[in-house]
Every structure is written in C-alpha cells, then in structure tokens.
C-alpha cells in the first residue's frame, strides 16, 4: 500500500448508505404508527356513532332494537360490534373493532351514550 493513500477509501459511501437505510426504516416505522393512530380514531368514531344511534333507539327517538341499530351503524363505518349492553338510565355501551387490521392488530373502540344529564 502506498504511504500517501488512505486505507479508508469508499468508507464514506458505505456509511452514507447505512445512514440512508436507518432513515428509511425510521420513516417506515413512523408511517405504521400513524396508520395505527388513524385506525384507532376510526374505531372510536364508529363506537361513538353506534352508541348514539343505539341510545336513540332505546329511548324511542328512532325505530329499531338498540343493538341491531348499533350494528348497522358500525357496519357503515366498516366496523363490527364486539359488545353491546343496555345499562341503567337508558344508556347503551358499545365496543367496536375495525374490519381491516394493521400489523399491530385490530383497532378497537368503546363508547357509552344515553340521555343528557
């Protein structure tokens, strides 16, 4: 090896490629986490809408059986009802799960609705 030449030729390219790979992996992870947050929000919204519709049916404001109405509303939001219970004071509690899943599992939502206090 020539004494005037460095043995580290090309190491900057390898370092830059490795750094680029780390940045791409971090971006991919952030995108997956953002997708999970959006899906959790959609599941919570589906639960809210289903609970409100079921509470209206329970109080006689709209026609139908409360949990059936909740299932129909959740279905329009691409969610399934995993639990629906009628509580005291004309309240309804609904649990939903989105039909589509992410790498982190299914997004779930929970809501309770009833008459105003």
Helices and strands as residue ranges (DSSP letters): H 11-59, H 66-76, E 79-87, E 91-102, E 105-113
